[in-house]
Amino acid sequence: MSEYAHPEVLVSTAWVADHLNDPKVRIVESDEDPALYFQGHIPGAVEIGWHAHLQDQVVRDYINVPAFEALCRKAGIANDTTVVFYGDRSNWWACYAFWAFKLFGHKDCRIMNGGYKLWKDQGRPLVRDIPQYPPTDYKAQPIDESTIRAFRDDVLAHVQARRPLIDVRSPKEFTGELLHMEDYPQEGSLRAGHIPGAKNIPWSLAVNEDGTFKSADQLRALYEQQAGLKPDDPIIAYCRIGERSSLAWFVLTYLLGYPNVRNYDGSWTEWGNLVRVPIERGA
């Protein structure tokens, strides 16, 4: 993995297996399917769900600083803990949790390459017992969203300035044929289509069949040759609710080393419901 710009943020399943009992490491599972953790997880892993734990249950936003501190304290995460995220869906939600932890300034965050699928396919152990850890005195950093999070006004300004946008949804979502991926409920937005000027690079093109990330050369070919991005471009990535685009944000920021990438977590669920914002349809 040394080919990537920041190889230190990506660890192998073997590395995780070797650090299961390391008190300085906390393994965190984040899934689309909240039942998956209880069916079997990596020994010692704690569950931090994108909706149940990281999202405010009233306001569509993330939990506040005191709530995040309480979450980390309960999970046995200290400020100097190495937090390794993994999950289903080729680590969509692991990247989403990684991104959220970066919003709160956690320093040492990593992704287990291949996620839940690769761990299971390799025949590594899964357990059902729920671990308990001594609480910590976690202190979050002041939230600085400006460098990694985009809001609707930022996106509108991006469109008007003709700056690059990456839509990581499926092609049919991009063209406006669907509101969500196939085999999912077609709901959440009143309008279908994409943000004007966006290039469609589906998230799935960035990963291999086993859930691992593609090589740096393959990723550069995907984003630079196919989408026309340049490393110094100011880029905003989006999907439907921000989870698939967090994977693209992770790839561009950490694997390719792009310094100016933001995730629009409002994504199409917000944009497709806004009054008087521009929408395009078709390829």
Phi, psi and omega in degrees: 000006181292348179291340183280159182296323180229073184296342183293342182271357181241124180239155180273167174297325179295320178299315179298316179301325180283346184242019182299330182252016179280117183293345179270000182239133173238125178269131184236126176259131177227120187234159166290316181269106183294344180280343186298318181303319184282345176277342179154125183223170178299136181307128179087354182286144173255154178264129169231102183277144182297322183266312186291329187244325186263343182259137170299138185275356178242304180274140176283087181194179177279162174299159181277177185300311179302322180291322178293319178299317179296320178300313181292320180299316181294326181278000181075027180261121175259172182297332181260013179284138169278115182257120182250119183260143172208164177181192180277184176054043179055034174074025171310301190285334173296317177294325178296315178293319175305311180300316179296319177297326177291330175301325181266007171082018178290132190283306190257089178245141180219161177243135174277112184299127181098338175060203184302318185299311183294319178303314181291317181297331179279000178074024180282159189291143172233140182230166179247349181290144183264117184287152175236133181236150176300136181295149179255181176247054186298137177234115180283154174279156174303136183294128174236094184275346194298332186265343184231354182235135177246144176250174187300321179293326175297318182293318179299318177295325178296317179298313183295329179273358180058042177269159189289133174238136178245118176262115187262009180286175178293156181305322181288331173291318181298315183285342181101004177289329181230156173266340180214173177301159176300147180072011172246155175302132181273083185210171175112334181223150177275337181234148176248158180136209180215166178288133183306134178089351182289146173258137182268108174236089183308139183307325187296340180287347182269355184233158177272174181299329181274005178093351179283161178283148176291166183293162179301319179296319178295321180291321177296319177298321181293308187273329183268313181281316183280319183262349177076020179284153171240146186307327183269003179296143167280116190239140171240130177251145178210164175218240178256316177227006173103358183275315178294324180288338175292330175294317177295320177301316179298314181299310183292320185284312190258323181277325178257345175080022177292130187273350189224069181237133178235150177258126176266093186283345171297319173047206189290334177300323176278307187299320182289352178248357182284144177277133174062037168251150183287141178226142173242153175231160182092173183288000000 
